[in-house]
Amino acid sequence: MGFFRDLGGLHLLIIVLILVLLFGASRLPAVSKGIAQSVRVFRKEVAKKNDEDEGSVARSTESTTTTTTPSDDKK
């Protein structure tokens, strides 16, 4: 994300003007909404995958961990 920190005000203005020329001012809200929804779905799926991975790691460590109890035979 270092690329976005280097963008100045003039750069952002040029990008917005190019988007307006490509899509037209009337279509920009619809395009923005579609991109935002796609990003939300992507983040949700990534979080879901991370939760599944953490759960499988926790389950695998629980199944390989054994507990020992002291026996009464050593008196």
Biopython code that builds the backbone (N, CA, C, O; Angstrom):
import numpy as np
from Bio.PDB.StructureBuilder import StructureBuilder

atoms = [
    (1, "MET", "N", (0.804, -1.185, 0.000)),
    (1, "MET", "CA", (0.000, 0.000, 0.000)),
    (1, "MET", "C", (0.856, 1.261, 0.000)),
    (1, "MET", "O", (0.323, 2.361, 0.150)),
    (2, "GLY", "N", (2.128, 1.131, -0.159)),
    (2, "GLY", "CA", (2.998, 2.286, -0.195)),
    (2, "GLY", "C", (2.705, 3.176, -1.384)),
    (2, "GLY", "O", (2.962, 4.379, -1.340)),
    (3, "PHE", "N", (2.176, 2.603, -2.433)),
    (3, "PHE", "CA", (1.852, 3.364, -3.641)),
    (3, "PHE", "C", (0.839, 4.456, -3.351)),
    (3, "PHE", "O", (0.959, 5.566, -3.868)),
    (4, "PHE", "N", (-0.157, 4.154, -2.530)),
    (4, "PHE", "CA", (-1.220, 5.113, -2.262)),
    (4, "PHE", "C", (-0.749, 6.258, -1.372)),
    (4, "PHE", "O", (-1.309, 7.352, -1.436)),
    (5, "ARG", "N", (0.273, 6.029, -0.539)),
    (5, "ARG", "CA", (0.803, 7.101, 0.296)),
    (5, "ARG", "C", (1.540, 8.134, -0.541)),
    (5, "ARG", "O", (1.623, 9.299, -0.152)),
    (6, "ASP", "N", (2.074, 7.724, -1.683)),
    (6, "ASP", "CA", (2.843, 8.625, -2.528)),
    (6, "ASP", "C", (1.963, 9.481, -3.436)),
    (6, "ASP", "O", (2.465, 10.397, -4.086)),
    (7, "LEU", "N", (0.674, 9.205, -3.492)),
    (7, "LEU", "CA", (-0.225, 9.972, -4.346)),
    (7, "LEU", "C", (-0.522, 11.328, -3.719)),
    (7, "LEU", "O", (-0.911, 11.416, -2.555)),
    (8, "GLY", "N", (-0.340, 12.352, -4.483)),
    (8, "GLY", "CA", (-0.666, 13.699, -4.016)),
    (8, "GLY", "C", (-2.047, 14.110, -4.472)),
    (8, "GLY", "O", (-2.749, 13.337, -5.125)),
    (9, "GLY", "N", (-2.436, 15.317, -4.132)),
    (9, "GLY", "CA", (-3.749, 15.818, -4.502)),
    (9, "GLY", "C", (-3.937, 15.918, -6.002)),
    (9, "GLY", "O", (-5.008, 15.608, -6.524)),
    (10, "LEU", "N", (-2.890, 16.354, -6.698)),
    (10, "LEU", "CA", (-2.977, 16.473, -8.152)),
    (10, "LEU", "C", (-3.140, 15.107, -8.811)),
    (10, "LEU", "O", (-3.896, 14.965, -9.772)),
    (11, "HIS", "N", (-2.444, 14.118, -8.304)),
    (11, "HIS", "CA", (-2.560, 12.769, -8.859)),
    (11, "HIS", "C", (-3.976, 12.232, -8.706)),
    (11, "HIS", "O", (-4.541, 11.658, -9.637)),
    (12, "LEU", "N", (-4.543, 12.427, -7.508)),
    (12, "LEU", "CA", (-5.904, 11.953, -7.270)),
    (12, "LEU", "C", (-6.911, 12.671, -8.155)),
    (12, "LEU", "O", (-7.864, 12.059, -8.637)),
    (13, "LEU", "N", (-6.704, 13.966, -8.370)),
    (13, "LEU", "CA", (-7.587, 14.733, -9.246)),
    (13, "LEU", "C", (-7.532, 14.199, -10.679)),
    (13, "LEU", "O", (-8.565, 14.084, -11.339)),
    (14, "ILE", "N", (-6.351, 13.880, -11.151)),
    (14, "ILE", "CA", (-6.197, 13.333, -12.503)),
    (14, "ILE", "C", (-6.885, 11.981, -12.617)),
    (14, "ILE", "O", (-7.536, 11.698, -13.623)),
    (15, "ILE", "N", (-6.745, 11.143, -11.593)),
    (15, "ILE", "CA", (-7.400, 9.824, -11.606)),
    (15, "ILE", "C", (-8.914, 9.982, -11.646)),
    (15, "ILE", "O", (-9.588, 9.275, -12.396)),
    (16, "VAL", "N", (-9.456, 10.896, -10.852)),
    (16, "VAL", "CA", (-10.908, 11.126, -10.842)),
    (16, "VAL", "C", (-11.379, 11.632, -12.199)),
    (16, "VAL", "O", (-12.418, 11.197, -12.696)),
    (17, "LEU", "N", (-10.631, 12.540, -12.798)),
    (17, "LEU", "CA", (-11.018, 13.045, -14.123)),
    (17, "LEU", "C", (-11.009, 11.940, -15.172)),
    (17, "LEU", "O", (-11.899, 11.886, -16.020)),
    (18, "ILE", "N", (-10.023, 11.069, -15.122)),
    (18, "ILE", "CA", (-9.979, 9.944, -16.070)),
    (18, "ILE", "C", (-11.180, 9.032, -15.853)),
    (18, "ILE", "O", (-11.786, 8.574, -16.822)),
    (19, "LEU", "N", (-11.537, 8.758, -14.589)),
    (19, "LEU", "CA", (-12.706, 7.911, -14.313)),
    (19, "LEU", "C", (-13.992, 8.549, -14.823)),
    (19, "LEU", "O", (-14.854, 7.861, -15.368)),
    (20, "VAL", "N", (-14.122, 9.852, -14.650)),
    (20, "VAL", "CA", (-15.312, 10.544, -15.147)),
    (20, "VAL", "C", (-15.375, 10.451, -16.662)),
    (20, "VAL", "O", (-16.450, 10.245, -17.225)),
    (21, "LEU", "N", (-14.237, 10.601, -17.330)),
    (21, "LEU", "CA", (-14.228, 10.506, -18.793)),
    (21, "LEU", "C", (-14.562, 9.097, -19.272)),
    (21, "LEU", "O", (-15.265, 8.925, -20.268)),
    (22, "LEU", "N", (-14.058, 8.088, -18.560)),
    (22, "LEU", "CA", (-14.306, 6.706, -18.980)),
    (22, "LEU", "C", (-15.745, 6.266, -18.726)),
    (22, "LEU", "O", (-16.382, 5.690, -19.608)),
    (23, "PHE", "N", (-16.257, 6.533, -17.539)),
    (23, "PHE", "CA", (-17.556, 5.990, -17.159)),
    (23, "PHE", "C", (-18.689, 7.002, -17.240)),
    (23, "PHE", "O", (-19.853, 6.610, -17.325)),
    (24, "GLY", "N", (-18.384, 8.266, -17.217)),
    (24, "GLY", "CA", (-19.429, 9.279, -17.185)),
    (24, "GLY", "C", (-19.855, 9.550, -15.758)),
    (24, "GLY", "O", (-19.847, 8.647, -14.921)),
    (25, "ALA", "N", (-20.222, 10.767, -15.479)),
    (25, "ALA", "CA", (-20.571, 11.167, -14.114)),
    (25, "ALA", "C", (-21.785, 10.419, -13.583)),
    (25, "ALA", "O", (-21.877, 10.178, -12.380)),
    (26, "SER", "N", (-22.712, 10.049, -14.447)),
    (26, "SER", "CA", (-23.930, 9.375, -13.981)),
    (26, "SER", "C", (-23.677, 7.923, -13.576)),
    (26, "SER", "O", (-24.408, 7.387, -12.744)),
    (27, "ARG", "N", (-22.664, 7.279, -14.142)),
    (27, "ARG", "CA", (-22.393, 5.872, -13.835)),
    (27, "ARG", "C", (-21.413, 5.676, -12.694)),
    (27, "ARG", "O", (-21.300, 4.566, -12.173)),
    (28, "LEU", "N", (-20.702, 6.716, -12.289)),
    (28, "LEU", "CA", (-19.701, 6.566, -11.227)),
    (28, "LEU", "C", (-20.273, 6.051, -9.908)),
    (28, "LEU", "O", (-19.649, 5.181, -9.301)),
    (29, "PRO", "N", (-21.417, 6.532, -9.428)),
    (29, "PRO", "CA", (-21.950, 5.974, -8.170)),
    (29, "PRO", "C", (-22.237, 4.477, -8.261)),
    (29, "PRO", "O", (-21.978, 3.742, -7.309)),
    (30, "ALA", "N", (-22.759, 4.026, -9.375)),
    (30, "ALA", "CA", (-23.052, 2.597, -9.540)),
    (30, "ALA", "C", (-21.762, 1.776, -9.578)),
    (30, "ALA", "O", (-21.688, 0.695, -8.993)),
    (31, "VAL", "N", (-20.754, 2.296, -10.269)),
    (31, "VAL", "CA", (-19.473, 1.590, -10.344)),
    (31, "VAL", "C", (-18.831, 1.531, -8.960)),
    (31, "VAL", "O", (-18.303, 0.490, -8.568)),
    (32, "SER", "N", (-18.870, 2.635, -8.219)),
    (32, "SER", "CA", (-18.296, 2.683, -6.868)),
    (32, "SER", "C", (-19.005, 1.705, -5.939)),
    (32, "SER", "O", (-18.366, 1.013, -5.147)),
    (33, "LYS", "N", (-20.321, 1.655, -6.042)),
    (33, "LYS", "CA", (-21.094, 0.750, -5.198)),
    (33, "LYS", "C", (-20.738, -0.702, -5.494)),
    (33, "LYS", "O", (-20.585, -1.504, -4.572)),
    (34, "GLY", "N", (-20.609, -1.039, -6.757)),
    (34, "GLY", "CA", (-20.239, -2.402, -7.131)),
    (34, "GLY", "C", (-18.854, -2.793, -6.636)),
    (34, "GLY", "O", (-18.642, -3.916, -6.178)),
    (35, "ILE", "N", (-17.916, -1.857, -6.732)),
    (35, "ILE", "CA", (-16.559, -2.129, -6.246)),
    (35, "ILE", "C", (-16.568, -2.297, -4.735)),
    (35, "ILE", "O", (-15.914, -3.195, -4.205)),
    (36, "ALA", "N", (-17.310, -1.433, -4.033)),
    (36, "ALA", "CA", (-17.378, -1.516, -2.573)),
    (36, "ALA", "C", (-17.987, -2.839, -2.124)),
    (36, "ALA", "O", (-17.501, -3.446, -1.169)),
    (37, "GLN", "N", (-19.034, -3.292, -2.791)),
    (37, "GLN", "CA", (-19.645, -4.574, -2.443)),
    (37, "GLN", "C", (-18.688, -5.725, -2.690)),
    (37, "GLN", "O", (-18.629, -6.667, -1.899)),
    (38, "SER", "N", (-17.941, -5.658, -3.775)),
    (38, "SER", "CA", (-16.968, -6.709, -4.069)),
    (38, "SER", "C", (-15.872, -6.764, -3.009)),
    (38, "SER", "O", (-15.454, -7.845, -2.594)),
    (39, "VAL", "N", (-15.416, -5.602, -2.580)),
    (39, "VAL", "CA", (-14.382, -5.551, -1.546)),
    (39, "VAL", "C", (-14.910, -6.109, -0.234)),
    (39, "VAL", "O", (-14.197, -6.834, 0.461)),
    (40, "ARG", "N", (-16.155, -5.781, 0.116)),
    (40, "ARG", "CA", (-16.750, -6.301, 1.348)),
    (40, "ARG", "C", (-16.861, -7.818, 1.312)),
    (40, "ARG", "O", (-16.535, -8.486, 2.294)),
    (41, "VAL", "N", (-17.315, -8.366, 0.196)),
    (41, "VAL", "CA", (-17.442, -9.816, 0.067)),
    (41, "VAL", "C", (-16.064, -10.473, 0.157)),
    (41, "VAL", "O", (-15.911, -11.506, 0.809)),
    (42, "PHE", "N", (-15.074, -9.885, -0.485)),
    (42, "PHE", "CA", (-13.718, -10.432, -0.457)),
    (42, "PHE", "C", (-13.175, -10.448, 0.974)),
    (42, "PHE", "O", (-12.628, -11.458, 1.415)),
    (43, "ARG", "N", (-13.323, -9.347, 1.692)),
    (43, "ARG", "CA", (-12.824, -9.280, 3.071)),
    (43, "ARG", "C", (-13.537, -10.277, 3.961)),
    (43, "ARG", "O", (-12.916, -10.895, 4.826)),
    (44, "LYS", "N", (-14.846, -10.439, 3.755)),
    (44, "LYS", "CA", (-15.623, -11.386, 4.547)),
    (44, "LYS", "C", (-15.129, -12.816, 4.313)),
    (44, "LYS", "O", (-14.986, -13.589, 5.260)),
    (45, "GLU", "N", (-14.874, -13.160, 3.067)),
    (45, "GLU", "CA", (-14.399, -14.497, 2.740)),
    (45, "GLU", "C", (-12.988, -14.738, 3.281)),
    (45, "GLU", "O", (-12.679, -15.839, 3.739)),
    (46, "VAL", "N", (-12.138, -13.721, 3.230)),
    (46, "VAL", "CA", (-10.786, -13.859, 3.778)),
    (46, "VAL", "C", (-10.857, -14.073, 5.288)),
    (46, "VAL", "O", (-10.152, -14.927, 5.824)),
    (47, "ALA", "N", (-11.702, -13.308, 5.974)),
    (47, "ALA", "CA", (-11.855, -13.470, 7.420)),
    (47, "ALA", "C", (-12.403, -14.853, 7.751)),
    (47, "ALA", "O", (-11.967, -15.487, 8.712)),
    (48, "LYS", "N", (-13.352, -15.315, 6.955)),
    (48, "LYS", "CA", (-13.929, -16.642, 7.157)),
    (48, "LYS", "C", (-12.871, -17.728, 6.976)),
    (48, "LYS", "O", (-12.821, -18.687, 7.745)),
    (49, "LYS", "N", (-12.036, -17.574, 5.966)),
    (49, "LYS", "CA", (-10.967, -18.539, 5.712)),
    (49, "LYS", "C", (-9.959, -18.528, 6.851)),
    (49, "LYS", "O", (-9.494, -19.586, 7.276)),
    (50, "ASN", "N", (-9.613, -17.339, 7.353)),
    (50, "ASN", "CA", (-8.681, -17.245, 8.469)),
    (50, "ASN", "C", (-9.242, -17.901, 9.721)),
    (50, "ASN", "O", (-8.511, -18.566, 10.455)),
    (51, "ASP", "N", (-10.553, -17.715, 9.974)),
    (51, "ASP", "CA", (-11.192, -18.347, 11.127)),
    (51, "ASP", "C", (-11.167, -19.863, 10.988)),
    (51, "ASP", "O", (-10.927, -20.573, 11.964)),
    (52, "GLU", "N", (-11.413, -20.361, 9.778)),
    (52, "GLU", "CA", (-11.372, -21.805, 9.545)),
    (52, "GLU", "C", (-9.967, -22.344, 9.759)),
    (52, "GLU", "O", (-9.798, -23.417, 10.337)),
    (53, "ASP", "N", (-8.959, -21.617, 9.301)),
    (53, "ASP", "CA", (-7.582, -22.053, 9.472)),
    (53, "ASP", "C", (-7.194, -22.074, 10.944)),
    (53, "ASP", "O", (-6.533, -23.013, 11.389)),
    (54, "GLU", "N", (-7.589, -21.060, 11.708)),
    (54, "GLU", "CA", (-7.284, -21.018, 13.129)),
    (54, "GLU", "C", (-8.001, -22.145, 13.864)),
    (54, "GLU", "O", (-7.440, -22.747, 14.779)),
    (55, "GLY", "N", (-9.222, -22.428, 13.469)),
    (55, "GLY", "CA", (-9.980, -23.515, 14.091)),
    (55, "GLY", "C", (-9.357, -24.863, 13.818)),
    (55, "GLY", "O", (-9.333, -25.719, 14.702)),
    (56, "SER", "N", (-8.850, -25.076, 12.607)),
    (56, "SER", "CA", (-8.235, -26.362, 12.287)),
    (56, "SER", "C", (-6.911, -26.519, 13.011)),
    (56, "SER", "O", (-6.552, -27.632, 13.396)),
    (57, "VAL", "N", (-6.181, -25.439, 13.206)),
    (57, "VAL", "CA", (-4.927, -25.505, 13.958)),
    (57, "VAL", "C", (-5.215, -25.818, 15.418)),
    (57, "VAL", "O", (-4.516, -26.625, 16.031)),
    (58, "ALA", "N", (-6.242, -25.185, 15.978)),
    (58, "ALA", "CA", (-6.602, -25.437, 17.372)),
    (58, "ALA", "C", (-7.048, -26.880, 17.550)),
    (58, "ALA", "O", (-6.684, -27.521, 18.535)),
    (59, "ARG", "N", (-7.835, -27.403, 16.606)),
    (59, "ARG", "CA", (-8.295, -28.788, 16.700)),
    (59, "ARG", "C", (-7.139, -29.759, 16.567)),
    (59, "ARG", "O", (-7.122, -30.780, 17.255)),
    (60, "SER", "N", (-6.167, -29.476, 15.704)),
    (60, "SER", "CA", (-5.056, -30.394, 15.527)),
    (60, "SER", "C", (-4.145, -30.390, 16.745)),
    (60, "SER", "O", (-3.589, -31.432, 17.091)),
    (61, "THR", "N", (-3.980, -29.261, 17.397)),
    (61, "THR", "CA", (-3.146, -29.243, 18.599)),
    (61, "THR", "C", (-3.862, -29.902, 19.765)),
    (61, "THR", "O", (-3.212, -30.507, 20.617)),
    (62, "GLU", "N", (-5.187, -29.800, 19.825)),
    (62, "GLU", "CA", (-5.932, -30.471, 20.877)),
    (62, "GLU", "C", (-5.870, -31.983, 20.715)),
    (62, "GLU", "O", (-5.775, -32.706, 21.707)),
    (63, "SER", "N", (-5.921, -32.464, 19.493)),
    (63, "SER", "CA", (-5.919, -33.907, 19.286)),
    (63, "SER", "C", (-4.539, -34.502, 19.496)),
    (63, "SER", "O", (-4.445, -35.678, 19.846)),
    (64, "THR", "N", (-3.473, -33.758, 19.302)),
    (64, "THR", "CA", (-2.127, -34.296, 19.492)),
    (64, "THR", "C", (-1.625, -34.085, 20.913)),
    (64, "THR", "O", (-0.645, -34.717, 21.308)),
    (65, "THR", "N", (-2.259, -33.225, 21.689)),
    (65, "THR", "CA", (-1.837, -32.983, 23.056)),
    (65, "THR", "C", (-2.447, -34.051, 23.943)),
    (65, "THR", "O", (-3.656, -34.282, 23.906)),
    (66, "THR", "N", (-1.618, -34.699, 24.734)),
    (66, "THR", "CA", (-2.120, -35.706, 25.660)),
    (66, "THR", "C", (-1.814, -35.243, 27.073)),
    (66, "THR", "O", (-0.793, -34.603, 27.325)),
    (67, "THR", "N", (-2.675, -35.562, 27.952)),
    (67, "THR", "CA", (-2.470, -35.216, 29.352)),
    (67, "THR", "C", (-2.155, -36.482, 30.110)),
    (67, "THR", "O", (-2.740, -37.536, 29.862)),
    (68, "THR", "N", (-1.230, -36.369, 31.030)),
    (68, "THR", "CA", (-0.878, -37.528, 31.843)),
    (68, "THR", "C", (-1.309, -37.263, 33.270)),
    (68, "THR", "O", (-1.196, -36.144, 33.771)),
    (69, "THR", "N", (-1.787, -38.269, 33.897)),
    (69, "THR", "CA", (-2.185, -38.156, 35.288)),
    (69, "THR", "C", (-1.281, -39.055, 36.099)),
    (69, "THR", "O", (-0.897, -40.135, 35.651)),
    (70, "PRO", "N", (-0.951, -38.616, 37.268)),
    (70, "PRO", "CA", (-0.076, -39.466, 38.116)),
    (70, "PRO", "C", (-0.833, -40.736, 38.523)),
    (70, "PRO", "O", (-2.024, -40.703, 38.835)),
    (71, "SER", "N", (-0.127, -41.811, 38.508)),
    (71, "SER", "CA", (-0.779, -43.074, 38.860)),
    (71, "SER", "C", (-0.609, -43.338, 40.351)),
    (71, "SER", "O", (0.328, -42.842, 40.975)),
    (72, "ASP", "N", (-1.499, -44.104, 40.901)),
    (72, "ASP", "CA", (-1.461, -44.411, 42.332)),
    (72, "ASP", "C", (-0.504, -45.558, 42.625)),
    (72, "ASP", "O", (-0.304, -45.868, 43.800)),
    (73, "ASP", "N", (0.096, -46.200, 41.642)),
    (73, "ASP", "CA", (0.965, -47.351, 41.837)),
    (73, "ASP", "C", (2.330, -46.960, 42.366)),
    (73, "ASP", "O", (3.058, -47.845, 42.814)),
    (74, "LYS", "N", (2.720, -45.720, 42.345)),
    (74, "LYS", "CA", (4.067, -45.308, 42.716)),
    (74, "LYS", "C", (4.181, -44.935, 44.191)),
    (74, "LYS", "O", (5.010, -44.087, 44.522)),
    (75, "LYS", "N", (3.413, -45.509, 45.076)),
    (75, "LYS", "CA", (3.457, -45.195, 46.515)),
    (75, "LYS", "C", (4.540, -45.912, 47.210)),
    (75, "LYS", "O", (4.708, -45.755, 48.419)),
]
sb = StructureBuilder()
sb.init_structure("model")
sb.init_model(0)
sb.init_chain("A")
sb.init_seg("    ")
for serial, (resi, resn, name, xyz) in enumerate(atoms, 1):
    if name == "N":
        sb.init_residue(resn, " ", resi, " ")
    sb.init_atom(name, np.array(xyz, "f"), 0.0, 1.0, " ", f" {name:<3s}", serial, name[0])
structure = sb.get_structure()
